[in-house]
Amino acid sequence: MGTEVDPAFIQAPEHRPKLTIVEAQGIPFIDLSGPIEDVVREIGGACEEWGFFQVINHGVPPEIRRRIELATREFFALPSEEKRRVKRNEVNVWGYYDAEHTKNVRDWKEVFDFALEDPTLVPAPAPSDPDDHKQVRSTTWTNQWPDNPPGFRESCEEYAQEVKKLSFKLMELIALSLGLPANRFSGFFKDQTTAIRLNYYPPCPVPDLALGVGRHKDNNVLTVLAQDDVGGLQVKRKTDGEWISVKPTPDAFIINVGDIIQVWTNERYESAEHRVMVNSEKERLSIPFFLNPAHYTMVEPLEELTDDQNPARYRAYNWGKFYATRKGSNFRKLDVENIQIYHFRVSK
Ligand SMILES: O=C(O)CCC(=O)C(=O)O
């Protein structure tokens, strides 16, 4: 990427980041080793107020995080031709990619995606030609592992298993915070379609015009994010719409509520918009773990959280079809916005 920047990366003026960061009271910090009643109350408050929080004393061994961070740095430092050997596409969405768009503006980043459970079984996207009855009804996506750096796959897989445990613990705490049994959500993850992404943001000559990832909400259940010490993640504060920077804290994880929790809780906990600023001097790494349910899950408000006074605000939708539709587009520039949960919202 030279100094002549491709206009595809340039954000519309209203979405450009301010380079002078306002230091503000950030997203809450929660110590998971505290008394359970306190942790549950703090998580409930953070989900309601921010949709975002950071956790410490979370149980993920720091050396496992160090190993995947090193493997990530080494992988993205490889020559492009080598990275492209494991390039993802519309048919197999796991692997390397360098041309993703968010809201139809190109992101200043490279990514490597893999699934926790391999292969991933998902429904095939609906045929674009309605008369094409020969369309296969389901498909699988398979992890593609590079030969280099050595040990890359092992580092990714051991990290995935540890963060999976943390994500399940968080779902139990979230269930308790809603007054539900701790295991209320466990049934959704039997054949989970959870994915992990390695994000690499190269230095960018126009950090005032481009973003590493444009503004978006996560469409999954919950995200567990590791970021390095550079910083760049910003969360849109619900109270006033201000973009607040999430200061890096060594070994903490950033947790955010995804759209599926928003639907399950009938909007008691809402997913929050976030975006990533880039830096003219430093490269940055981040590793989101996107907790996803089984493909056959029908996502809808939980019965226990709806009643006559608070009727379901969403129609049920099939997670696998939703996910395959988004992934199948391979995040190219589209003429229309990609599928979103508000397409299933019941208007008031
Ligand atoms: O890099 C980050 O801090 C966040 C990344 C993110 O939001 C994403 O990959 O969807």
Ligand as a Chemical Component Dictionary entry (heavy atoms), coordinates in Angstrom:
data_LIG
# 
_chem_comp.id                   LIG 
_chem_comp.type                 NON-POLYMER 
_chem_comp.pdbx_formal_charge   0 
_chem_comp.three_letter_code    LIG 
# 
loop_
_chem_comp_atom.comp_id 
_chem_comp_atom.atom_id 
_chem_comp_atom.alt_atom_id 
_chem_comp_atom.type_symbol 
_chem_comp_atom.charge 
_chem_comp_atom.model_Cartn_x 
_chem_comp_atom.model_Cartn_y 
_chem_comp_atom.model_Cartn_z 
_chem_comp_atom.pdbx_ordinal 
LIG O1 O1 O 0 -9.010  -4.693 16.104 1  
LIG C1 C1 C 0 -9.854  -4.484 16.948 2  
LIG O2 O2 O 0 -9.582  -3.951 18.023 3  
LIG C2 C2 C 0 -11.309 -4.861 16.720 4  
LIG C3 C3 C 0 -11.529 -5.700 15.507 5  
LIG C4 C4 C 0 -12.952 -5.839 15.089 6  
LIG O3 O3 O 0 -13.831 -5.117 15.511 7  
LIG C5 C5 C 0 -13.278 -6.904 14.123 8  
LIG O4 O4 O 0 -12.369 -7.574 13.618 9  
LIG O5 O5 O 0 -14.506 -7.067 13.859 10 
# 
loop_
_chem_comp_bond.comp_id 
_chem_comp_bond.atom_id_1 
_chem_comp_bond.atom_id_2 
_chem_comp_bond.value_order 
_chem_comp_bond.pdbx_ordinal 
LIG O1 C1 DOUB 1 
LIG C1 O2 SING 2 
LIG C1 C2 SING 3 
LIG C2 C3 SING 4 
LIG C3 C4 SING 5 
LIG C4 O3 DOUB 6 
LIG C4 C5 SING 7 
LIG C5 O4 DOUB 8 
LIG C5 O5 SING 9 
# 
